[in-house]
Amino acid sequence: MSKQFSDLGIREELQKSLINLKISVPTDIQKKTIPVILNQKEDVVALAKTGTGKTAAFGLPLLQLIDTQNPNIQAVILAPTRELGHQIYDNLVSYAVNISAISITSVCGGIPIKPQIERLTKATHIVVATPGRLVDLVKRNAINIKELSYLVLDEADEMVSALKEDLDTVIKEIPKSRRTLLFTATLSGAIKQLVQNYMSKHV
């Protein structure tokens, strides 16, 4: 059964954790996006509603692409709410259970910032954040996202209107050469504008 994830190019350590989580058949969004994220260099825009398995669609290939020898933050996943941020973080940790060298942390708003600042002094590869908290950490020089390779905007349609300003601040801090992976339930005018402003023209 799990052969289907191997067909998508997912490594054995990750397949093992999927089997333990009783995930054996990739969803449509996973089939479409995993090979693209793993094998191409362009930005990705994916239309996906909540509950379609999109955390694994970006999470599995990201875990595979992280260079564990490099202590810098290589991927930031932005989520519109603290609840979604924690959910993404928990999922990533459960997928990465057999990759001991990988370090993931969550920095979402609504909880004390001091322990998060403390945590960011240690090597971290993937950060799951809400935009407001990420901007706060950037302004305090508590996080370094200047070496970032991947920016994931999850449920981007929930983020554009309310959080556009925070997003602008984040985009200024990260390398132009990063890849942006955008997941949204709708392709509104605001999302199209976002794609135009922040993403490479290959999408």
N, C-alpha and C positions, 0 to 999 in steps of 0.2 A: 504493500500500500504506500509506504513512505517513498517508494521509488519516484513518485511524481515530483517530490521536492528535489530529489537528486537530478531529475531531468531539467529542472530550472537552474541547476548549477549550485545548489546549496550544499555546503560542506558537511561532512559526516558528524562533526561535533554538534552542529546545529540540528541536524536531522534527529540525532539521539534525543535531544531535549524536546523536540516536537513530538516524538513518539511517547515520551514520558507525560507530555501534556495532552496526549490523546488527539493530537492534530495530525491527520494522515493525508488528507486530500486538500491541495491548494484551492483557494477560492478564485473566482475570475480575476479579481483585481491583483491577486498575488501572481497568477500565471502571466498576466500582462506586464506587470511592472518589475518583478524580480530580475528577469533576464536583462531588461533594459538598464536597470540601475547597475547591475553587475558588469555588463559588457560594453556599455557605451559611456561617452563622456559628456553628453548633452544634459541640459536641464530637463526635468520631467514635470508635466502637468497631468494629474490623474483625477478623474471624476469618480468619487467614491462616497457613498453614504456611510454613516456610522453603522457599525455592526457587520461590515463586509470583509473584515479581516485586514484593514489597511495598516494597522500597526506592524503586523508581520510582513506586509508588502514592502514597507521601507525599512523595518527594523532588522529583518534577517540579512538582506544584502549589506546594510550598513555595518552590522557586526562583523561581517565577513571582510569588508573593505578596510576596516580600521587597522592601522599599523601599530601593533602593541609595543613595538620597540621605541615608538615616538611618544614621549610623555605629554605632548601638547593636546589641547582640546581639538579634536578633528571633526566633530559633528555636533551641531546644535539643533534640537528639535523643539520648535515653538508650538505651544498649544494654547487655545483661547482661555481655558479654565484650569484652575488648580486640580480639580477632580480628574480631568482628562490627562493632565500632566502626570499625576500619580499613577494613573492606570497604564499609561505608556511606559513609565519607568518600571513598574512591576512586571509588565510583559517582557520588556527587554532583558531584565535581570533573569527572568525564568528561561528565556531563549538562550542566554549566554552562560547558563549554569556549568557547561563543560569547557568554557574558555576562561580559565582562571586569570589570565593576564589582563583581561579587559576591565576597565574601570568606568562605571556609569554613575552619574549623580543627578539628583533632581533639585532644581532651584525654582520653586513656585512661590507665588505671593501668598499672603494670608497666614504665614507662619514665620517665626523669628528668623532674621537674616544672619545673625551672628554665627550660628552653627554652620550655615551654608558657606559663609566666608571662610571659616575654619576648614571646612571640607575641601574647598577649592585650592587650598595651599598644597594639597596632595595631588599626585599625578591623576589626571582625569581625561578619558578619551571622548566620552559622549555626555552631553549635558541636555537634560530635558527641562524646559523653562517656560514660564509665562512671560510675555514680552515686557510687562512693567517691572517685574523683578529682575529680569536680565539687564534692562536698562539701568536700574538702580545699582546693580553690581558693576556694570561697566563704568558708571559715573564715579564709583568709589575706587576704581582701579583694582577691584577684587577678582576680576575674571579677565583672562586673556583669550580673545577670540580672533586674534590677528593671524593665526596660522590655520584657520578653519578651512576644511575641504568640502564639507557638506552642510547645507542649511535646509532643514525640513520644515515646511509650514503645514501643520496638520489642521484640518477644518478651517482652512484659510478664509472661507466665506464668513466664518464667525468672527474673524479677526480684523478684516480690512477696515470697516468703518470706525469702530471704536478705538482701534489700536494703531492706526496708520502712523501716528507721530512716533510711537515707540519703535515701530518697524523701521522707519526712516533712520532713527538713531543707530539701531542694530546694523543695518545695511552699511552705514558709513564706517563701521568698525571692522568689517570683515573683508577678506581679500576679494577682489573682483574675479579672480580665477576659480572661486568655489563653485560647486554645483548646487543648484537649488532644486529641491523636490517639493512640488506643491500639490497637496491633496485637498480637494474641495467637493462639497455636495452639489454646488450649483456654479454655473459659469455666468455670474452676474457681470454687469458693466464694470463694477468696482474691481472684480477679480481680473477681468481682461486688462484693465488699466495697470493693475499690480504686475501682471505677467509682462506687460509692455515695459514698465519702469524698471523691474528688478531682474528680469530673466533674459537669458541669451535667446537670440531669435530662432533657435533651432526647433523650438517646441511647436 
